[in-house]
């Protein structure tokens, strides 16, 4: 089973433009992420796939592997799919470019799910993290996920799901952590399927997989990643790196 990591990397970002090129302990964020993915020793190959000549040059000059997107893309899955369409690979893991401190334990769990999937039932796998803080649960920026008894995703939403009508029943809320592992076919099918209605309404790309009948396995993790979405996040990351 050939498993590769793809790191989608756009230069522009609405909340923090150019964040992947910001200095983190003497190296750009995207270089830190690439090196951490390689160091995880989970993948046959690691690539950065980008629309930016600056990022492409930065990665290649650092000795890394980078691919330029040929088209404009709405989401990371489309960017990755274009890059892997002609590659000989079984499983593709999407590593977030703005999360330079790789959670190798959770990534290992995603990969193991496919190794244990003897009947090839799983089309893709992703992560979920328990939430207990009401403000976090009600925050529409936190995508919630509900699953069946076998931990396959039923639905994702920015709304609070499930609705806790019967207070005598215990409910655990889960936040979707947007790291994926795909079978190549599922990823390519996604790429060649137009945006679906619920996906468009919620602005959650993984809903497209559910709407077209793909099986998405959710793996629980307790690890919260350090994502860099704002200048304040970058300061936290710098502090974390200094204290590692």
Buried (B, 14 or more C-beta within 10 A) or exposed (E): EEBBBBBBBBBEBEEBEBBBBBEBEEBBBBBBBBBBBBEBEBBEEBBBBBBBEBBBEBBEEBEBBBBEBEEEBEBBBBBBBBBBEEBEBBBBBBBBBBBBBBBBEBBEBBBEBBEEBEEEEBBBBBBBBEBEEEEBBEBEEBBBBBBEEEBBBEBBBBEBBBEEEEEEEEBEBBBBBBBBBBBBEBBBBBBEBEBBEBBEEBEBBBBBBBBBEBBBBBBBBEEEBBBBBEEEBBEEBBEBBEEE
